[in-house]
């Protein structure tokens, strides 16, 4: 990667910027769990999206993507959906929330 190449943000790091983008209360950069994410999740719900989280105790093999699945669907997406399987709840939720925000709200996760 060249020195001038723009470093892309991870969805985990983009979540506090998304909160600012939505004019919500500031979120800590090291946010954890659903409590910090609830204002954004409520915004998704108000937008007409359906957000689901699955914690799968049967997925323990090292070969799978992880035991946490996040899914965003709903009529607002006209048949489309966002899904992520990850090793942590925060990773799964941030992946789908950022993808939704990019698609529906024009959020740029790499903007400062």
C-alpha angles and dihedrals in degrees: 000000000000122000090248096051113115111246111230120228123236116236089246091059092042095060096080089049089050089054089054091045088056092045091243127145114290116272124211115254088234095050117167135191133359098296094073090044098048097095090056092044089051089052089053090050091049088051089059098257125139114223121196131181124194125193105196116200091183093063103082102124116115090230097068127081095250142287096270120084123183122188133183117192139138143127090289087070094051095225097324122113142182120226134174133179112199143160092248134040092232092054093049094047095043092051094055097037093052092045090051092046091051092049101041106024104030093243116169108207091197096054115107 
